[in-house]
Amino acid sequence: MSNRVLLPGKRAGESVLYPQFDFLSLFASASDSISSISSVSSTVYSGIDGNPAAILGASSFSGSVVSVLIQAGIVGVIYEVKVQVTLTSGQSPVLCGYLALIPDLP
């Protein structure tokens, strides 16, 4: 089981809602569900950005899926985005993904 999700690249000028954080495979049982989003964070995996948290917008969940709004960012930087939730079973699983910021080319 992998705790990594695939995030397609984002252009610097875009604001994109990423619904790739699906926790279903991490539920303890069929009756388990997300009770809250514990944290959403962003760090620099590669490149330079003095404020990587600035790419994070609002986050929400529906069913087993957490969606995260990603905005702005610095071209060429690869960000690690981590989402941690609290489940009704009491567990707190984490999913992470790597997001590359690509140039706004015509």
PLY file of the C-alpha trace (Angstrom):
ply
format ascii 1.0
element vertex 106
property float x
property float y
property float z
element edge 105
property int vertex1
property int vertex2
end_header
0.00 0.00 0.00
1.36 3.40 -0.99
0.69 6.63 0.83
1.61 8.65 -2.23
-0.77 10.22 -4.74
-0.03 11.40 -8.28
-0.45 15.13 -8.82
-0.30 16.42 -12.40
1.89 19.48 -12.99
0.37 22.93 -12.53
1.07 26.14 -14.40
2.15 29.04 -12.19
-0.80 31.22 -13.19
-3.45 28.61 -12.45
-5.53 27.84 -9.40
-6.33 24.12 -9.50
-8.49 21.98 -7.23
-6.74 18.63 -6.70
-9.15 15.84 -5.63
-6.45 13.16 -5.72
-6.20 12.59 -1.97
-8.42 9.48 -1.61
-8.12 7.83 1.81
-10.50 4.90 1.14
-7.72 2.27 1.09
-6.56 3.51 4.51
-9.91 3.09 6.25
-9.82 0.56 9.10
-13.22 -0.90 8.16
-16.12 -0.43 5.75
-17.88 1.77 8.33
-14.87 4.09 8.75
-15.01 7.63 7.37
-13.17 10.95 7.51
-14.29 13.00 10.50
-11.96 15.97 9.88
-8.93 17.25 8.00
-6.15 17.44 10.60
-3.62 19.31 8.47
-2.61 20.27 4.95
0.99 21.35 4.44
3.41 22.13 1.66
7.20 21.99 1.71
9.83 22.37 -0.99
11.10 19.03 -2.28
13.34 20.58 -4.96
14.11 24.21 -5.81
13.76 27.40 -3.80
10.61 28.96 -2.36
10.83 30.85 0.92
7.11 30.44 1.61
5.89 27.10 0.22
2.70 27.20 2.32
1.52 30.13 0.18
0.49 27.70 -2.60
-2.24 26.21 -0.39
-5.81 27.40 -0.65
-8.94 25.94 0.87
-9.34 22.21 1.46
-12.48 20.14 1.90
-13.59 16.52 2.01
-16.46 14.50 0.66
-16.72 10.80 1.41
-13.18 9.40 1.37
-11.66 12.17 -0.80
-9.91 15.36 0.28
-9.63 18.13 -2.31
-6.95 20.80 -1.99
-6.86 24.10 -3.88
-3.33 24.87 -5.12
-2.56 28.35 -6.39
0.42 30.40 -7.56
3.87 28.92 -6.83
7.30 29.31 -8.38
8.11 27.78 -11.77
10.63 24.94 -11.52
9.93 24.16 -7.87
8.66 20.72 -6.88
6.45 20.85 -3.81
5.56 18.04 -1.43
1.91 18.39 -0.41
0.81 16.39 2.67
-2.74 15.83 3.85
-3.54 14.28 7.21
-7.07 13.38 8.27
-8.73 12.01 11.38
-10.93 8.98 10.80
-13.94 7.95 12.85
-11.87 4.91 13.94
-9.39 7.30 15.59
-6.60 6.72 13.08
-4.77 9.68 11.48
-3.43 8.58 8.08
-1.32 10.83 5.83
-1.19 11.00 2.03
1.43 13.00 0.16
2.05 13.98 -3.42
4.71 15.82 -5.39
3.64 18.79 -7.50
5.80 20.38 -10.19
5.19 24.00 -11.17
5.54 24.34 -14.93
5.82 27.50 -17.08
2.80 29.24 -18.60
3.65 28.47 -22.22
1.33 29.37 -25.11
0 1
1 2
2 3
3 4
4 5
5 6
6 7
7 8
8 9
9 10
10 11
11 12
12 13
13 14
14 15
15 16
16 17
17 18
18 19
19 20
20 21
21 22
22 23
23 24
24 25
25 26
26 27
27 28
28 29
29 30
30 31
31 32
32 33
33 34
34 35
35 36
36 37
37 38
38 39
39 40
40 41
41 42
42 43
43 44
44 45
45 46
46 47
47 48
48 49
49 50
50 51
51 52
52 53
53 54
54 55
55 56
56 57
57 58
58 59
59 60
60 61
61 62
62 63
63 64
64 65
65 66
66 67
67 68
68 69
69 70
70 71
71 72
72 73
73 74
74 75
75 76
76 77
77 78
78 79
79 80
80 81
81 82
82 83
83 84
84 85
85 86
86 87
87 88
88 89
89 90
90 91
91 92
92 93
93 94
94 95
95 96
96 97
97 98
98 99
99 100
100 101
101 102
102 103
103 104
104 105
